[in-house]
Amino acid sequence: AAVIVARDQDGGTTYVALFQGVIIGVLQVRERHIALLFVLPELQSRGVGRALLRAADAEIKCLSVHASANSVSAYMRYGFMPSGADQLADDGIRFIPMRRA
Protein backbone atom coordinates (compact mmCIF):
# COMPACT_ATOMS: atom_id res chain seq x y z
CA ALA A 1 0.00 0.00 0.00
CA ALA A 2 2.85 2.39 0.75
CA VAL A 3 4.21 1.99 -2.79
CA ILE A 4 0.80 2.84 -4.26
CA VAL A 5 0.50 5.94 -2.07
CA ALA A 6 4.02 7.04 -3.04
CA ARG A 7 3.22 6.62 -6.75
CA ASP A 8 0.03 8.66 -6.35
CA GLN A 9 1.97 11.41 -4.59
CA ASP A 10 4.37 11.36 -7.55
CA GLY A 11 1.68 11.93 -10.20
CA GLY A 12 -0.18 8.62 -10.38
CA THR A 13 -3.90 8.03 -9.95
CA THR A 14 -5.32 4.90 -8.32
CA TYR A 15 -8.80 3.47 -8.88
CA VAL A 16 -10.22 0.90 -6.47
CA ALA A 17 -13.07 -1.57 -6.96
CA LEU A 18 -14.94 -2.42 -3.78
CA PHE A 19 -17.48 -5.13 -3.00
CA GLN A 20 -19.14 -5.02 0.41
CA GLY A 21 -16.33 -2.83 1.70
CA VAL A 22 -13.56 -5.18 0.50
CA ILE A 23 -11.02 -4.14 -2.15
CA ILE A 24 -11.42 -6.58 -5.05
CA GLY A 25 -9.43 -4.71 -7.70
CA VAL A 26 -6.92 -1.89 -8.13
CA LEU A 27 -5.81 0.06 -11.21
CA GLN A 28 -3.02 2.61 -11.06
CA VAL A 29 -2.31 4.95 -13.98
CA ARG A 30 0.57 7.34 -14.50
CA GLU A 31 0.85 9.54 -17.59
CA ARG A 32 -1.62 7.38 -19.58
CA HIS A 33 0.38 4.22 -18.70
CA ILE A 34 -1.14 1.42 -16.62
CA ALA A 35 1.36 0.89 -13.84
CA LEU A 36 -0.72 -1.69 -11.97
CA LEU A 37 -3.91 -3.67 -12.58
CA PHE A 38 -4.88 -6.33 -10.08
CA VAL A 39 -8.16 -8.16 -9.57
CA LEU A 40 -8.61 -10.89 -6.97
CA PRO A 41 -8.08 -14.20 -8.78
CA GLU A 42 -11.51 -15.55 -7.83
CA LEU A 43 -13.17 -12.48 -9.40
CA GLN A 44 -11.18 -12.30 -12.63
CA SER A 45 -13.10 -12.47 -15.93
CA ARG A 46 -16.16 -10.91 -14.28
CA GLY A 47 -15.79 -7.33 -15.53
CA VAL A 48 -13.90 -5.84 -12.57
CA GLY A 49 -10.79 -4.95 -14.60
CA ARG A 50 -12.91 -3.59 -17.43
CA ALA A 51 -14.88 -1.40 -14.98
CA LEU A 52 -11.66 -0.04 -13.47
CA LEU A 53 -10.29 0.72 -16.94
CA ARG A 54 -13.52 2.48 -17.95
CA ALA A 55 -13.32 4.64 -14.82
CA ALA A 56 -9.76 5.64 -15.64
CA ASP A 57 -10.55 6.20 -19.33
CA ALA A 58 -13.36 8.59 -18.34
CA GLU A 59 -10.68 10.91 -16.94
CA ILE A 60 -7.71 10.19 -19.21
CA LYS A 61 -7.47 7.40 -21.77
CA CYS A 62 -4.93 4.74 -20.84
CA LEU A 63 -2.65 4.14 -23.81
CA SER A 64 0.09 1.75 -22.72
CA VAL A 65 0.96 -1.08 -20.37
CA HIS A 66 3.88 -3.42 -19.71
CA ALA A 67 1.97 -6.71 -19.55
CA SER A 68 3.10 -9.96 -18.01
CA ALA A 69 2.97 -12.87 -20.44
CA ASN A 70 -0.09 -14.34 -18.73
CA SER A 71 -2.04 -11.06 -18.94
CA VAL A 72 -1.54 -10.28 -22.65
CA SER A 73 -4.84 -11.85 -23.74
CA ALA A 74 -6.76 -9.89 -21.08
CA TYR A 75 -5.24 -6.61 -22.26
CA MET A 76 -6.02 -7.54 -25.86
CA ARG A 77 -9.69 -7.82 -24.85
CA TYR A 78 -9.35 -4.25 -23.51
CA GLY A 79 -8.08 -3.08 -26.93
CA PHE A 80 -4.31 -3.17 -26.34
CA MET A 81 -1.96 -4.78 -28.85
CA PRO A 82 1.67 -5.85 -28.41
CA SER A 83 3.94 -3.04 -29.56
CA GLY A 84 7.32 -4.70 -29.22
CA ALA A 85 9.24 -7.82 -28.27
CA ASP A 86 9.42 -9.26 -24.76
CA GLN A 87 11.62 -7.13 -22.54
CA LEU A 88 13.30 -7.51 -19.17
CA ALA A 89 12.81 -4.72 -16.61
CA ASP A 90 15.65 -3.57 -14.35
CA ASP A 91 14.12 -5.60 -11.51
CA GLY A 92 14.27 -8.80 -13.59
CA ILE A 93 10.57 -8.99 -14.43
CA ARG A 94 9.78 -9.95 -18.03
CA PHE A 95 7.05 -7.96 -19.82
CA ILE A 96 5.49 -7.33 -23.21
CA PRO A 97 4.96 -3.65 -24.11
CA MET A 98 1.40 -3.00 -25.31
CA ARG A 99 -0.41 0.05 -26.71
CA ARG A 100 -3.88 1.02 -27.87
CA ALA A 101 -5.13 3.77 -30.12
Secondary structure as GFF3:
##gff-version 3
##sequence-region A 1 101
A	DSSP	alpha_helix	2	9	.	.	.	ID=ss1
A	DSSP	beta_strand	13	19	.	.	.	ID=ss2
A	DSSP	beta_strand	22	30	.	.	.	ID=ss3
A	DSSP	beta_strand	33	39	.	.	.	ID=ss4
A	DSSP	three_ten_helix	41	43	.	.	.	ID=ss5
A	DSSP	alpha_helix	48	59	.	.	.	ID=ss6
A	DSSP	beta_strand	64	67	.	.	.	ID=ss7
A	DSSP	three_ten_helix	69	71	.	.	.	ID=ss8
A	DSSP	alpha_helix	72	77	.	.	.	ID=ss9
A	DSSP	beta_strand	81	82	.	.	.	ID=ss10
A	DSSP	beta_strand	87	88	.	.	.	ID=ss11
A	DSSP	beta_strand	94	99	.	.	.	ID=ss12
###
